[in-house]
Amino acid sequence: MKKVAVVTGATSGIGKAVLELLLRSDVSVVALGRNPLRIKQVTDEFSDLIKPDQLDFVIGDLSDNEQTRKAALDLEKIIKTKYKGQLDLLYNIAGMVSTGFHENVDHIEKTFAVNHLSVFHLTAHLYPYLAKTEDSRVLVVSSYSHYWAKVDWKNIQAKKGYNVLKSYSRSKLYNVLFVKAFARKYPDVKIYAIDPGLVNTEIGMKKTSGLVNWIWNQRRKRGTDAYFPAKFMIDVGLSPEYLELSGSYIKEGKPIPSSKRSMNIEDQEKMW
């Protein structure tokens, strides 16, 4: 039976690369994107390789609780009606970096909302479908920056003394804490934290300005093409060799130790 995947952040960078490689692997995809124009561009670009009924796009935003809930419901509708509840893969790729401190309508800092909370909410909402599908897997994009992050329980969203790099690296640590906790609580669904390495994508350009924008633009030029980490992410999603590695932190297809802080079970439970 053909596998079914959900991919967030599917119109650019790593998400777009993962989308293309899944389509080439004959996987049906329900993709999430924010911008209708970008969605059309991607659909047109991949038109020659998309088989009939292989790709559906949902327009959705993950920057606040209600929009995340709506996106989850729209994804769920396609999974239920078109695929009869089958969901094999969930790729949580969408993310953001922001120069300044911004709150959403829930009064939650946006980097925390998009990079951590939306991953938690979306995975939880789609878990019932993943749980009833044999060999289902969840991939969460983290970052090597999590090695330098720590949890400040009195300032978990970095609202006090906001710093773009601290906010981003903390959100990536939260991703790993989530993956470790999920793997322990729900062994029936395999889950992995993915370190894509330094990649030449637009993530650091969209919501930044001034010096931060310039630095990120210079830095990303040293990064790999988005298809480099995407190829490994396809392997993690499809290859049987990863079945025994749930909860692992994976870079270039190999499990490596995540930070000591991410291994703290008390922190994992508290974050949960």
N, C-alpha and C positions, 0 to 999 in steps of 0.2 A: 504494500500500500504506500502511496506517495505521502511523504511527510509534509506537515503544515507548520509554518513558522510565523511568529510575530516579530517584526523588527521596528524599533523606535529610532528616530533620528535618521530615517532612511533616504533623505534627499541630498545628503552631502557627506563628505569625509568617509570615515570608517563605515558608517551605516549604509551609505550608498554602495560602497565596495562589497560589503557583506550581502546586501540585497542582490547585486548582480551575480555573485558567486553562488548564492542559493538557487537563483533561477537557472543558472547553468548546471547545477547539481540536480535539477528536476524536482526541486522543493517548491511547493505552493506557498506563497507569502501574502500575509496581511500586513501591510506596512503603514507606519504612522509618520506623518509629516505636518508641519505647521503652515507652510506656504503653498497655496494652490498653484501658483506659477511654477515653483520649483518641482512640485509633484508632476505637473504636465511635462516639464522639461525632462525629468527622469523617465517618465513613461514613454515619451517619444524616443528618447535615446536608446532605451532597451526594447523598443517595439519589435525588432527583428528576432530577438531571442525569447520573448515572452510567448509561451504556448497558450492556447485558448483557456481562459478562466484561471490562469496561474497566478495572477497578481491582482490584489485589491488594495486601494489606498484609503486610509481614513485620515481626514483632516482633524488635527487635534493639537492641543497645547498642554504641556505638563507643568506649567509654572504656578498653578494653584490647585487646591484640593478639588474644587467643583469641576474645573476643566479636565483634570486627570480622571475624575470619576466618569465624566461624559465620554472621554476617549476610550476608557476601559469598556464602557457599555457598548460603544460603537464597534469596537474590536470583537467583543463578545457576541454581538448580533451576527456578524459574519461567520464566526467560528461555529455558532449554533446552527444557523440556517444553511450555510453552504457546505460546511465540513462535518455536520452532525455531532459537534462537540469535540472533534479531534484537534488537539494542539500538542505538537511534539517539541517545539523549540520556542523559547522566548529570548530574544536578544535585546537587553536593556542597554542601548547605546547612546541615546539622546543625553546631552549634557550642556552645561554652560559655564562661562567665566564672565565675571562682571567687574569693571573697574571700580565702581562705587557701590555703596550700600543701597539696596533696593528691596522694599517689602512688597509682597503681593497683597491681594484683597483680604487674605487671612492673617495679615500682619506677620508673615513668615518671610525670612530672608530668602531671596529667590534662588541663589546658588544651592542653598540647603534644600529648598523645595524641589528643584528640578533634579539635582544630582543624587539626592538621597530619598526624600519622601515619595517622589513619584515612582521610584524603583520599588520601594516597599509596597505602596498602594497597588500599583499595576500588577506586580507579581502575586500579591495576595488575592486580587480580584480574579486573576486567570488561573490560580492554583487548582481549583476544582477540575478544570479541563486538563491541565497538565497531569494531575494525579491519576486520572482514569485512562491516560494514554501510556502504554508501555514504553519504557526507555525515553522518557521526556527529560529535557534539560533546559536550564536557565543559565544564561551568560550575562554577567554584569561587568561593564567596562570600568575599571579602576585606574590607577596611575601609580608610577613609581614614587610620585610626590608624597604618597601616603606614609612613606618611611620616615619623613620628617614631621609628620603631624602628630598632635596629641589631642585628647578629648578634654575640654574644659567644661565640666558639667554645669558650671554657673554661667557659661557663655557659649552654649552648644551651637548656636547659629552664627557666632562671630559678630553679633550685633554691637558689642562693646569693642571699640578700637578696631573697626573693620579693616581688614587688609586682604586684597584680592588673592594673593598667593596662599595666605593662611586659610581663607575661606574655601578655596578650591581644594587644597591638600587635605583639609579636614573632611570635606565631603567625600573624598576618595578613600579616606580611612573608614568613614562610616559605611561605605560600600563593602569593604572587606569584612568589617564586623557583622554586617547583615548577612553576607554569604556564609560566614562561619556558623552563625546562629541558625540560619535556615537549614544548612546541611545537617545539623544536629537534630533539629526539630522535625524535619520532613525528609527522611531518608528515601522515601519513595520517588522523589523528584531530585535529579542530580543538579547541582549548581556549582558555578565556577566564577571566580574573580579573574578578570583578564587584564593584564598589563600590556598595553599595545606598544609601549616604548614611546620615543619621541617621533611623532608623525606630522607630516606636513599637511595640516588641515586648517579649516577656517574657525575652529571653535574659539580660539583666543582673540579673534578679530571682530566677532559679531557684536559683542556687548562691551567692548573696551574702547578706550580713547587715550589720546596723549602718549605719554611715555610708555605706559603699559602696552598699548597697542603696537608701538614701534618695537619694543623689546620682543613681544610675542612674535611679531612678523619676522624679525631677524632670526629668532631662535628656531622657528618652525622650518626655515630653509635648510637646516641641518637634519631634519627629520626624514623618515622613510616615506615612501608612497603609501597611501592608505590600504592598498591591496596587500602589502606585506603582512600587517597584523590580521587583516581580514581572512587571508588564506588559513592561518592557524585557527582562527575562530570558527571557520567552517569545519575543520578537523575536530575541534573540541565538541562541536555540536553533532557530528555524524559518525565519528570513528569509535568503535567499541573499546579501544584501549583506554578511554577516559572514564569508563563506567565506574571504576574503583577509585576515582580521584575526586569525588564530590567534596566540595568545601575547599578545594585547592586554589592557590594563587598561581596563575599560569602565565608565563611569558615565552613567546616564540614556541609555543606548543609544549613546553616543559614545566612541570610543577617546581616552583622555587619557594623558599620561605618568605612569607610576608613579614611585616614588622612585628616586633615583640608585643607592641601595644595591641595589635589586631588579634593576637592569640589569647588575650585576657578574657576568660569566659565571663567574669563578672561584668566587664565593660560590654561584652556582646549582649548579655541579658539586659543590662540597663539601657543600652541603645535600642534594643527591641521594644 
